Amino acid sequence: MNTKVYVDGGIVIKTPFFRYLDAGALFPTPPEGAEIIIPNDEIDGYKCLIITEDSAPSFFKGYYAKGGFATICQLAPFFDLTINKCFVSFEEKIVEAVELLEHNDVYPPTRQNLYRLTLLSVVASLDTLISDLILYISTKDRSCFLKIIGHLGLSSKRCFQLMARINQMWCDNIIDSAEQEVINLILRKSYSSLDEIKNILKDIYSLSIVSPVGLKEIIEMRHLIAHRNGRRKDGTNIDLTKETLIAKIAVVKEFSEN
């Protein structure tokens, strides 16, 4: 895949969901080794490559324009992720959950609702951490971008079609939305299966992570609270104490540290 593209016209970016390896404007001739895109769109009679979420080239390349280069959007936050930012954001949400618990545990009739919502928030923070870690590496490493497609729960046919379209974007500079569709799928997916989380991280980070005792139970408890209003299969309700909830939060933090 050639990572240099010369646009014989201007470039206008109308979406926050597009980044580029490098960029430049007012290039009278293509940079050495660059492939050429002749844009089909026009603004005031001037040829332009207009980039939107539904119509974009690959964000794994650098783009150099014969004319002007303009963007009307700030870059989406997930493109600016670092490993440190992923974990700082997670820690902030855990602190918020604990503070919510510490400062609102005052009215006994609503105590169980508070405890359950706190547990939901903590597991949601773990879910978001996994999503952020996936977005961090898959938007910077093409092999990881392809690997994650196999973890998104798509049919074999849909996987094949999506990867074929991405290959055309990478090799033939086709304007498409395939990369954006993968980003949307990563963001929509719930990472609430411990085995699935471990498999994904092993595949894209080559890491085998030890899960602390009790984490699987906590994730299953979150499912019952979110989807069954805290009721177990036998009809009993999940009841927590402040002490057990603090212990469960510590288990989730231990997994993130691992």
N, C-alpha and C positions, 0 to 999 in steps of 0.2 A: 504494500500500500504506500503510495506516494503521499507524504504529509504536507506538501506545499501546493496551494491552489491559487491561480491567478484569475481574477474576475475581470473580464474585458468590459468594464463599466464601473458603476458604484456599488457599494454594499450598504444596505439599510437593515438593521436588526430591530424587529418589533416585538420581541419576546424576551422575558428574563430567563428563559429556559434554554439558552444557547451560550456556549463558551467557545473559545478557540485557543489553539496552542500558541499562536502568534498572529499578528495582524499588521497591516500597513496600508497606506493610501498614497495616491498620486504616483504610482509606479508606471512610467511610460512604457516599459517593456517587462515581460514576466521575469521573476527571479530565476536563477539557474535551476533547472530540474523541475520547475513548477508545471503542473497540468493546468489546462485552461477551461474555464466555464464562461460561456457566452450567455448572459442573462436574457430572459424573455420578458421581464417586466420593465415598465418605464415610469418615471416620475417627471412630469413636465417635459416629456419628450426625451428624457435622458435615460439610457439603459441602466438598470439596477438589478442586482440580486436582492430581493426582499425576503428576509428570513423571518418566519413565524413559527409558532409551535407546531403547526400542521404541515409546514413546508420548509424544510431546512436541510442543509448539507450536514456532513458529519462534524461533531464537535471535537473529534480527535485530530483535527488538521489546523494548519495555519492558512489565513486568507489575506491576499494582497490585491488591492483594488487599483485599477487603472485610474479611476476617478476618486470620488470622496468615500469616506467610511463613517457611518453614523449609527448610533444606537440610542433608542429612546427609553430604554429600561435598565434598571439596576440588575446586576446578576443575581439569580436565585441563590439563597443562602447555602443550599446543599453543594453548589459548585465550589464554595469557599471553605468547605469542611476540612479540618485536620483531625488526626487521631486525638489530639489533646482536646479540641473543641467538642468532639463526640462525647468524651468522658466528663468534661466540665459541665456540659448541658445535663447529662444524666445525674451528676452529683447535685446540681442545683435543684432538680425536680425532687430528688430524695429528701433534701433538706426542707423543701417546701412542704412535703407530705408529713414529715416529722413535726414541723412547726404547727401545721394545721391540727395535728393530733394533740400536741402539747397545750395549745391555747384554746381549744374548743371542747375539751372533754369535761363538760360541766353539767349537762342535762341528761340524767339517766335514761329517759324514754327514747332519746334519739342516739344514744351511744353506739348501738350496734350498726346503725346506718353510717355513722361517722367512721367506725372501724372498717366496715366493708368498702366504703368509698376510698379510704386511705389505701387499703390493699389493692384496689383496682388501679389507683394512681401509680403505685409503686411498680406493679407489673407492666402497666402501660409505658412507664419510663424505661423499663428494660426492653420492651418491644421497640420503642423509638431508638434506643441505643443501637440495637441490632440493625435497624433500617438505616441509621446514619452511617454505621460502619460499612454497610454494603454500598451505600451511595458514594462514600468517600473513595473507596478503592475501585469501584466499577466505572466511575466517571473519569478515572485517571489511567486505568490499565485495561487495554482492549481485550486481553485474554480473560480477565475477570469479568468484564462486561458480558462476554459470550457465556462464561460459566454460569453466571447468575440466572440466565434465561431458563436453564434446566431446573431451577429451584422455584419457579414462579407458578407451578401448578397448571401449566398449559398442556394441551393435547400435543401428541407427537407432530401432528399435521401443522398446528399453529406454530410450534417451535421451529419447524423446518421452514415455514413460510417467512417467519420473522427474521430468522438468521440469513435467509437468502436475500431479503431486502436490505439488511444491514451490510451484507457482503457487497451488494451493488453500490451502496453509499460509500463504502470504503475503497472499492476498486475502480468504480466507474463514475464517481462523483454525482451519483443520482440524488436529486432533491426529493426527500421523503420525510415521513414522520416516524419511522421505525425506531430510531434511538429514543425519541420522546415517548413512544409507547412503552418501551422497557422501563424508563424512569417512572412513568405513571403506575406501572404494575408493581414496581418495588415499593412505591409510596402507599399503594392501596393494600398491599398484602399485610396480614397479621402474622407476626412472628411469635406465636404463643405455644409452639410445640418445642419442648426442650431438645428432643432428638433432632428435629429439623434445624434448630438453631445451631447445634453442634456440628451437624453435617455441612451446613452452609459455611460456617467459619473455617472448618477444616478444608473445604474445597477452595475457597478464595483467599484464605490467609495461611493455609498449610499449618494450622494450629489444632492441637488436640487439647480441649479444655476439660478439666475436672469439674464436675458439677457437685456442689455441696449437698449433703443429705437434706432432704425436705423441699428442695426447689421444685421438683416435679409436682409435689402435692400442692405447693403454693400456686403454681400455674393452673392446675386443675381447679383449685378453689376460686381463682379469679374467673374461670369460665362459668362456674356455677353462680357466682355473684352477678356477672354481666348478663348471662343468658337465662338463668333460672331464678333470678331474684334471691339468690343465696340458699335455695332449697336443694337438698341432696336427693338422690334417687329414692331413698327410703322415706322421704317426706319430711325429715327433720331439717331444721334450719341451721346454717352455719352461725355459730356464736363465738366471738373472740373476746379475749381480754386485752388490756393495754399491753401487758407484759408479753403475751404470745405474739401480738402484732409487731412489737419492737423487735422481737427475736426473728420474725419472718422477714422484716425489712433488712436485718443484718445478713440473712442468708442470700437475699437478692444482691446486696452489695458485695458479698464474698464472691459471688459468681462473676460480677463485673471486674473485680480485682484479679481474679484468676485469668 
